[in-house]
Amino acid sequence: MSVAIADTIRSEWTKFRTIPSNIPTILTAVALMVGLGAATANGAAKGYLAASETGRAVFDPTYISMYGGFLFAQITVGALGVLVVTHEYATGLIRTSVTVVPRRGRLLAAKVATFGLIALLMGLVAGFGAYFLGQRVIGAAGAPTASLGQPGVLRAVVGMGLIWALVGLVGVAVGGLMRATMSATTVVVAINFIIPVITPRLLPDAVGDWVTTYWPISAGLQVTTTVQLPDRMLPWSGFGVMAAFTAVLLLAAFALFRSRDT
């Protein structure tokens, strides 16, 4: 890493941590995922006890302990990713940033690297926190738990950190494309929550099933599962779909950032 890139990343970290709301907000996202994950795990464990053999066969204590909290925590992560870019447009600081770092690609790359790493680290904290607390809750309810040594469990928990990073980078990309906080945040919420969670219930079965299986975040979350369902993508294949989607958005953001006025 060149000195110039390192300095730019250091500058982006300084910008992020000096906005008073950023650190408390991302810590709230971690707490939200762990707390809501435990609540979801408790309900799912009670459901397991009343389930049929078929239902018990697809019980995934690792995924269950993380997914319920992630649904809401990821909204915060995506919104923070948006703000990494749009805050500078709202305050006019972007003109100063471009003056100090005239190579716009380097400037945006530093934003991507900085927030991607923040989201990854916080996602790992949230993932492991939700997993460990969730297993205690599930075990206390009398349902089977998962240990990190079991096949796929460590991959699933680490995968949650990777998903946090991609969700954050989708926010950065959309923020760079739209430059307006409210509209960009709305788009990110639609991409990562409304379309994959709510829309399939309103669509014809075939279309809803396609969204549930192949929509980027739906596919990506397969990396956080340990029970393979026959109609879902494999863990790393699904993650690859979400990573490719994120890369396309970032490439579009880079192209526009380099070509248009600030």
C-alpha positions as CSV (number, residue, x, y, z in Angstrom):
1,M,0.0,0.0,0.0
2,S,1.5,3.4,-1.0
3,V,1.9,6.2,1.5
4,A,-0.7,8.3,-0.4
5,I,-3.3,5.6,-0.2
6,A,-2.5,4.9,3.5
7,D,-2.8,8.6,4.3
8,T,-6.2,8.8,2.4
9,I,-7.5,5.8,4.3
10,R,-6.3,7.3,7.6
11,S,-8.1,10.5,6.7
12,E,-11.3,8.7,5.9
13,W,-11.2,6.9,9.3
14,T,-10.7,10.3,11.0
15,K,-13.8,11.6,9.1
16,F,-15.9,8.6,10.2
17,R,-15.0,8.6,13.9
18,T,-15.3,12.4,14.3
19,I,-19.0,12.4,13.2
20,P,-20.5,12.0,16.7
21,S,-23.3,9.7,15.7
22,N,-21.3,7.1,13.7
23,I,-19.7,5.0,16.4
24,P,-22.8,4.9,18.7
25,T,-24.9,4.0,15.6
26,I,-22.8,1.1,14.5
27,L,-22.5,-0.2,18.1
28,T,-26.3,0.0,18.3
29,A,-26.5,-2.1,15.2
30,V,-24.3,-4.8,16.9
31,A,-26.4,-4.7,20.0
32,L,-29.6,-4.9,17.9
33,M,-28.4,-8.0,16.1
34,V,-27.3,-9.7,19.2
35,G,-30.4,-8.8,21.2
36,L,-33.0,-9.5,18.5
37,G,-31.1,-12.6,17.5
38,A,-31.5,-14.0,21.0
39,A,-35.2,-13.2,21.0
40,T,-35.6,-14.9,17.6
41,A,-33.6,-17.9,18.7
42,N,-35.8,-18.3,21.8
43,G,-39.0,-18.4,19.7
44,A,-37.4,-20.7,17.1
45,A,-36.3,-23.1,19.8
46,K,-39.8,-23.3,21.2
47,G,-41.1,-23.9,17.7
48,Y,-38.6,-26.8,17.3
49,L,-40.0,-28.6,20.3
50,A,-43.4,-28.6,18.7
51,A,-42.2,-29.3,15.1
52,S,-42.6,-32.4,13.0
53,E,-39.6,-34.5,12.1
54,T,-39.4,-32.7,8.8
55,G,-39.3,-29.4,10.5
56,R,-36.7,-30.5,13.0
57,A,-34.5,-31.8,10.1
58,V,-34.1,-28.3,8.7
59,F,-33.6,-26.6,12.1
60,D,-30.4,-24.5,11.8
61,P,-29.4,-23.1,15.2
62,T,-26.5,-21.1,13.8
63,Y,-28.4,-19.3,11.2
64,I,-31.4,-18.8,13.5
65,S,-29.3,-17.1,16.2
66,M,-28.0,-14.5,13.7
67,Y,-30.7,-13.9,11.1
68,G,-33.5,-12.3,13.2
69,G,-31.2,-9.6,14.4
70,F,-29.5,-9.1,11.1
71,L,-32.7,-8.2,9.3
72,F,-32.8,-4.9,11.2
73,A,-29.1,-4.3,12.0
74,Q,-28.3,-4.4,8.2
75,I,-30.6,-1.4,7.7
76,T,-28.3,0.6,10.0
77,V,-25.2,-0.7,8.3
78,G,-26.4,0.1,4.8
79,A,-27.5,3.6,5.9
80,L,-24.1,4.3,7.4
81,G,-22.5,3.2,4.2
82,V,-24.6,5.8,2.4
83,L,-23.6,8.5,4.8
84,V,-19.9,7.8,4.2
85,V,-20.4,9.5,0.8
86,T,-23.5,11.6,1.1
87,H,-22.5,13.4,4.3
88,E,-19.7,15.1,2.4
89,Y,-22.0,16.3,-0.4
90,A,-24.5,17.6,2.2
91,T,-21.9,19.6,4.0
92,G,-19.9,20.6,1.0
93,L,-16.8,18.9,2.3
94,I,-16.6,16.9,-0.9
95,R,-15.0,19.9,-2.6
96,T,-12.3,20.0,0.0
97,S,-11.7,16.3,-0.3
98,V,-11.4,16.4,-4.0
99,T,-9.0,19.3,-3.8
100,V,-6.8,17.4,-1.3
101,V,-7.0,14.1,-3.1
102,P,-7.5,15.1,-6.8
103,R,-7.4,11.5,-7.9
104,R,-11.0,10.7,-7.4
105,G,-10.7,7.0,-7.8
106,R,-8.2,6.9,-4.9
107,L,-10.6,9.0,-2.8
108,L,-13.5,6.7,-3.3
109,A,-11.3,3.6,-3.0
110,A,-10.2,4.9,0.5
111,K,-13.9,5.3,1.5
112,V,-14.7,1.8,0.3
113,A,-11.6,0.3,2.1
114,T,-12.3,2.1,5.3
115,F,-16.0,1.5,5.7
116,G,-15.7,-2.1,4.3
117,L,-13.2,-2.9,7.0
118,I,-15.3,-1.2,9.7
119,A,-18.4,-3.1,8.6
120,L,-16.4,-6.4,8.4
121,L,-15.0,-6.1,12.0
122,M,-18.3,-5.0,13.5
123,G,-20.1,-7.8,11.6
124,L,-17.7,-10.4,13.1
125,V,-18.4,-9.0,16.5
126,A,-22.1,-9.1,15.9
127,G,-22.0,-12.5,14.3
128,F,-20.0,-14.2,17.1
129,G,-22.0,-12.3,19.8
130,A,-25.4,-13.4,18.3
131,Y,-24.1,-16.9,17.8
132,F,-22.8,-17.5,21.3
133,L,-25.8,-15.9,23.0
134,G,-28.2,-17.6,20.6
135,Q,-26.8,-21.0,21.4
136,R,-27.2,-20.4,25.1
137,V,-30.8,-19.4,24.6
138,I,-31.6,-22.3,22.3
139,G,-30.0,-24.8,24.7
140,A,-31.9,-23.4,27.6
141,A,-35.1,-24.0,25.7
142,G,-34.3,-27.6,25.2
143,A,-33.5,-27.5,21.4
144,P,-30.2,-28.7,19.9
145,T,-27.4,-26.2,19.6
146,A,-24.4,-26.0,17.3
147,S,-20.7,-25.8,18.2
148,L,-18.0,-24.0,16.2
149,G,-16.3,-27.3,15.5
150,Q,-19.3,-28.7,13.6
151,P,-19.2,-28.6,9.8
152,G,-20.1,-25.2,8.4
153,V,-20.6,-23.4,11.7
154,L,-17.4,-21.3,11.8
155,R,-17.9,-20.5,8.1
156,A,-21.4,-19.4,8.7
157,V,-20.5,-17.1,11.6
158,V,-17.5,-15.6,9.7
159,G,-19.7,-15.3,6.7
160,M,-22.0,-13.0,8.6
161,G,-19.1,-10.6,9.0
162,L,-18.5,-10.8,5.2
163,I,-22.2,-10.1,4.6
164,W,-22.1,-7.0,6.8
165,A,-19.1,-5.8,4.7
166,L,-21.0,-6.2,1.5
167,V,-24.2,-4.5,2.9
168,G,-22.0,-1.6,3.9
169,L,-20.4,-1.4,0.5
170,V,-23.7,-1.5,-1.2
171,G,-24.6,1.6,0.8
172,V,-21.3,3.3,-0.2
173,A,-22.0,2.5,-3.8
174,V,-25.6,3.7,-3.8
175,G,-24.6,6.8,-1.9
176,G,-22.0,7.6,-4.5
177,L,-24.4,7.0,-7.3
178,M,-27.3,9.1,-5.9
179,R,-25.4,11.6,-3.6
180,A,-28.6,12.4,-1.6
181,T,-28.9,10.7,1.8
182,M,-32.7,10.1,2.0
183,S,-33.2,8.8,-1.5
184,A,-30.0,6.6,-1.4
185,T,-31.0,5.2,2.0
186,T,-34.5,4.4,0.7
187,V,-32.9,2.5,-2.3
188,V,-30.6,0.5,0.0
189,V,-33.5,-0.4,2.3
190,A,-35.5,-1.5,-0.7
191,I,-32.5,-3.6,-2.1
192,N,-31.7,-5.3,1.2
193,F,-35.1,-5.5,3.1
194,I,-38.2,-4.6,1.2
195,I,-37.6,-6.6,-2.0
196,P,-36.2,-9.8,-0.4
197,V,-38.3,-9.9,2.8
198,I,-41.6,-8.3,2.0
199,T,-42.1,-8.4,-1.8
200,P,-42.0,-12.3,-2.3
201,R,-45.2,-12.5,-0.3
202,L,-47.0,-10.2,-2.7
203,L,-45.8,-11.8,-5.9
204,P,-46.9,-15.0,-7.8
205,D,-45.2,-18.0,-6.2
206,A,-42.7,-18.6,-9.1
207,V,-41.5,-15.0,-9.0
208,G,-41.4,-14.9,-5.2
209,D,-39.4,-18.1,-5.1
210,W,-36.9,-16.7,-7.6
211,V,-36.5,-13.5,-5.4
212,T,-36.1,-15.6,-2.3
213,T,-33.4,-17.8,-4.0
214,Y,-31.5,-15.4,-6.3
215,W,-31.9,-11.9,-5.1
216,P,-28.4,-10.7,-4.1
217,I,-28.8,-10.6,-0.3
218,S,-31.0,-13.6,-0.2
219,A,-28.4,-15.6,-2.1
220,G,-25.5,-14.1,-0.1
221,L,-27.1,-15.1,3.2
222,Q,-26.7,-18.7,2.3
223,V,-23.1,-18.4,3.5
224,T,-24.5,-18.0,7.0
225,T,-26.4,-21.3,6.9
226,T,-25.3,-24.8,7.9
227,V,-28.4,-26.7,6.7
228,Q,-28.5,-26.9,2.9
229,L,-32.1,-26.7,1.5
230,P,-32.6,-28.3,-1.9
231,D,-34.1,-25.2,-3.5
232,R,-31.4,-22.7,-2.3
233,M,-28.0,-21.9,-3.6
234,L,-24.8,-23.3,-2.1
235,P,-23.2,-21.1,0.5
236,W,-20.2,-19.7,-1.5
237,S,-22.1,-19.6,-4.7
238,G,-24.8,-17.5,-3.1
239,F,-22.1,-15.3,-1.5
240,G,-20.5,-14.9,-5.0
241,V,-23.8,-13.6,-6.4
242,M,-24.0,-10.9,-3.7
243,A,-20.3,-10.0,-4.1
244,A,-20.7,-9.7,-7.9
245,F,-23.8,-7.4,-7.4
246,T,-21.8,-5.2,-5.0
247,A,-18.9,-5.0,-7.4
248,V,-21.1,-3.9,-10.2
249,L,-22.6,-1.1,-8.1
250,L,-19.1,0.0,-7.0
251,L,-17.8,0.1,-10.5
252,A,-20.8,2.2,-11.6
253,A,-20.1,4.5,-8.6
254,F,-16.4,4.8,-9.5
255,A,-17.3,5.7,-13.1
256,L,-19.7,8.4,-12.2
257,F,-17.6,9.8,-9.4
258,R,-14.7,10.3,-11.8
259,S,-16.7,11.9,-14.5
260,R,-19.2,14.3,-13.0
261,D,-18.9,17.6,-11.1
262,T,-18.9,17.7,-7.3
